Amino acid sequence: MIRVQNLVKTFGTFTAVNDVSFEVAEGEIFAFLGPNGAGKTTTIKMLTTLLKPTSGEIELDGLNPRIAALDMGGWDTHVNQGAESGRLAQNFAGFADGLDAMAQAMGPAWKETVLVAVTEFGRTVAVNGNNGTDHGTASALFVMGGRVKGGRVAGDWPGLDRLEEDRDLRVAVDSRTVMKGILRDHLGIDAAALDSRVFPDTAGLKPFDGLIRV
């Protein structure tokens, strides 16, 4: 069930959504109808936690959403990757601008936020014959936000002198241990749920300690 009550979203002096309330029952088909600029897209973005409401309440199955997931493509840089300029630098600039915009839009809520940026796979250390990099093993995982003990490299740096198969950065930290530490210390999810439901059959992977400010 979805319940929205007195939802408001403003951008400066412009009000995009003004005092919207509705409920959608389980199994019910519900549609937003209205002209361009009526606030339909803005409302959907608030329902999916992409935008923070100015005021009002949103409940999904009785819960106020606390987690959002976003995807950014374009990182498969096999050709003409570049360094200080080029495809990779442009992607990093867009990524950084998006994170800054998110932090600014969240306002005071950013102080209570933890954001994790993680890749599906890494890239090779060496450049290929097309001035790019191929699929690799390890990569970097970034943890940031107002609740994070940041400003440091957490875990072991494997170095570039002992590469995996003489081409890839070695894996030093299992990303699931980082996620477990955040979910335990920030959202209060207990060990049994982490080991059986969130990351099944991972009782041997202990949560990474010391990432979250208490």
C-alpha positions as CSV (number, residue, x, y, z in Angstrom):
1,M,0.0,0.0,0.0
2,I,1.1,3.5,-0.8
3,R,0.0,6.4,1.3
4,V,0.8,10.0,0.5
5,Q,-0.4,12.8,2.8
6,N,-0.1,16.6,2.3
7,L,2.9,16.2,0.0
8,V,4.7,19.5,-1.0
9,K,7.8,20.1,-3.1
10,T,9.2,23.5,-3.8
11,F,12.2,24.6,-5.8
12,G,13.1,28.1,-4.5
13,T,9.9,30.2,-4.9
14,F,8.4,27.7,-7.4
15,T,5.9,25.1,-6.0
16,A,6.0,21.9,-8.1
17,V,3.8,19.8,-5.9
18,N,1.2,21.4,-3.6
19,D,-0.6,19.5,-0.8
20,V,-1.1,16.2,-2.7
21,S,-2.7,13.3,-0.8
22,F,-3.8,9.9,-2.0
23,E,-3.7,6.2,-1.2
24,V,-3.1,3.2,-3.5
25,A,-4.2,-0.2,-2.1
26,E,-2.3,-3.5,-2.9
27,G,-3.3,-4.7,-6.3
28,E,-4.9,-1.5,-7.3
29,I,-4.1,0.2,-10.7
30,F,-3.5,3.9,-10.2
31,A,-2.6,6.5,-12.8
32,F,-1.4,10.1,-12.7
33,L,-3.2,12.3,-15.2
34,G,-2.5,16.0,-15.8
35,P,-0.9,18.5,-18.2
36,N,2.9,19.1,-18.4
37,G,4.1,20.8,-15.3
38,A,1.4,19.4,-13.1
39,G,4.0,17.7,-10.8
40,K,3.5,14.1,-11.9
41,T,7.2,13.3,-12.4
42,T,8.2,15.2,-9.3
43,T,5.8,13.2,-7.3
44,I,7.1,9.9,-8.7
45,K,10.7,11.0,-7.9
46,M,9.6,11.6,-4.3
47,L,7.9,8.2,-4.1
48,T,11.1,6.6,-5.3
49,T,13.3,8.7,-2.9
50,L,15.1,10.4,-5.8
51,L,13.8,13.7,-4.4
52,K,13.3,14.7,-0.8
53,P,9.8,16.3,-0.1
54,T,9.7,19.8,1.3
55,S,6.9,18.7,3.6
56,G,4.3,15.9,3.9
57,E,4.5,12.2,4.4
58,I,5.1,9.1,2.2
59,E,4.6,5.6,3.4
60,L,5.2,2.4,1.4
61,D,3.7,-0.7,3.0
62,G,3.7,1.3,6.3
63,L,7.3,2.3,6.0
64,N,8.9,5.6,5.4
65,P,11.6,4.9,2.7
66,R,15.1,5.0,4.0
67,I,17.1,3.5,1.1
68,A,17.5,4.4,-2.5
69,A,19.5,2.9,-5.4
70,L,20.8,4.8,-8.5
71,D,22.6,3.6,-11.5
72,M,25.1,5.5,-13.7
73,G,26.3,3.9,-16.9
74,G,29.1,4.7,-19.4
75,W,32.1,3.3,-17.4
76,D,32.9,0.5,-19.9
77,T,35.8,2.4,-21.3
78,H,37.5,-0.2,-23.6
79,V,38.4,2.5,-26.2
80,N,39.9,6.1,-25.7
81,Q,39.4,6.1,-22.0
82,G,41.6,9.1,-21.4
83,A,43.1,10.3,-18.1
84,E,42.9,14.0,-17.0
85,S,40.5,14.5,-20.0
86,G,38.3,12.2,-22.1
87,R,35.5,9.8,-21.4
88,L,36.6,8.7,-18.0
89,A,37.2,12.3,-16.8
90,Q,33.8,13.4,-18.1
91,N,32.1,10.5,-16.3
92,F,33.9,11.4,-13.0
93,A,32.9,15.0,-13.4
94,G,29.2,14.1,-13.9
95,F,29.4,11.6,-11.0
96,A,30.9,14.3,-8.7
97,D,28.4,16.9,-9.7
98,G,25.5,14.5,-9.1
99,L,26.7,13.7,-5.6
100,D,27.1,17.4,-4.8
101,A,23.6,18.1,-6.1
102,M,22.2,15.3,-4.0
103,A,24.0,16.5,-0.8
104,Q,22.7,20.1,-1.4
105,A,19.2,18.9,-2.1
106,M,19.0,16.8,1.0
107,G,19.8,19.7,3.2
108,P,20.0,18.8,6.9
109,A,19.2,15.1,6.1
110,W,22.6,14.7,4.6
111,K,24.1,14.7,8.1
112,E,22.2,11.4,8.7
113,T,23.0,9.9,5.4
114,V,25.4,7.2,4.2
115,L,26.1,6.8,0.5
116,V,28.0,4.0,-1.1
117,A,29.4,4.1,-4.7
118,V,30.4,0.6,-6.0
119,T,31.2,-0.8,-9.4
120,E,30.1,-4.2,-10.8
121,F,33.6,-5.0,-11.7
122,G,37.0,-3.4,-11.9
123,R,39.3,-2.4,-14.8
124,T,42.7,-3.7,-15.7
125,V,45.7,-1.7,-14.5
126,A,47.4,-1.6,-17.9
127,V,46.1,0.2,-20.9
128,N,45.0,-2.0,-23.8
129,G,45.8,-1.5,-27.5
130,N,42.8,0.9,-28.0
131,N,43.9,3.4,-25.3
132,G,41.3,2.0,-22.9
133,T,41.1,-0.6,-20.2
134,D,39.5,-4.0,-20.2
135,H,37.4,-5.7,-17.5
136,G,39.4,-6.3,-14.4
137,T,39.0,-7.8,-10.9
138,A,39.2,-5.3,-8.0
139,S,38.1,-1.7,-7.9
140,A,37.5,1.1,-5.4
141,L,34.4,1.4,-3.2
142,F,33.5,4.9,-1.9
143,V,31.6,5.4,1.4
144,M,30.5,9.0,2.1
145,G,27.9,11.1,3.9
146,G,27.4,12.9,7.1
147,R,27.3,9.7,9.2
148,V,30.6,8.4,7.8
149,K,34.0,8.4,9.5
150,G,35.6,9.6,6.3
151,G,38.8,11.2,5.1
152,R,40.8,8.0,4.9
153,V,41.5,4.8,3.2
154,A,39.9,2.0,5.1
155,G,41.3,-1.5,4.7
156,D,44.5,-2.7,3.1
157,W,46.0,-1.2,-0.1
158,P,47.2,-4.2,-2.1
159,G,49.7,-2.2,-4.2
160,L,50.7,-2.4,-7.8
161,D,53.7,-4.6,-7.5
162,R,51.7,-7.9,-7.0
163,L,48.9,-7.8,-9.6
164,E,46.3,-10.6,-10.0
165,E,47.4,-12.6,-13.1
166,D,49.9,-9.8,-13.8
167,R,47.0,-7.5,-15.0
168,D,44.5,-6.8,-12.2
169,L,44.5,-5.0,-8.9
170,R,44.1,-7.7,-6.1
171,V,40.9,-7.8,-4.0
172,A,41.7,-6.6,-0.5
173,V,38.2,-6.2,1.0
174,D,35.0,-8.0,0.2
175,S,32.5,-5.3,-0.5
176,R,29.8,-7.3,1.3
177,T,31.7,-6.8,4.6
178,V,31.5,-3.1,4.0
179,M,27.7,-3.3,3.3
180,K,27.2,-5.4,6.3
181,G,29.0,-2.9,8.6
182,I,26.9,0.0,7.2
183,L,23.6,-1.9,7.5
184,R,24.4,-3.0,11.0
185,D,25.7,0.2,12.4
186,H,23.6,2.7,10.5
187,L,20.2,0.9,10.0
188,G,20.4,-1.5,12.9
189,I,20.0,-4.7,10.9
190,D,21.0,-7.7,13.1
191,A,23.6,-10.2,12.2
192,A,21.2,-13.1,11.6
193,A,19.3,-11.1,8.9
194,L,22.5,-9.9,7.3
195,D,23.9,-13.5,7.1
196,S,20.7,-15.2,5.9
197,R,18.5,-12.7,4.1
198,V,20.5,-9.8,2.9
199,F,23.7,-11.7,1.9
200,P,22.7,-15.4,2.2
201,D,25.2,-18.0,3.4
202,T,27.8,-15.3,4.4
203,A,28.1,-16.0,8.1
204,G,31.9,-16.2,7.7
205,L,32.1,-12.6,6.4
206,K,32.2,-10.3,9.4
207,P,30.9,-6.7,9.1
208,F,33.6,-4.1,8.5
209,D,33.9,-2.0,11.7
210,G,34.4,1.7,12.3
211,L,32.8,3.2,9.2
212,I,29.8,4.9,10.9
213,R,29.8,7.8,13.4
214,V,27.9,6.9,16.5
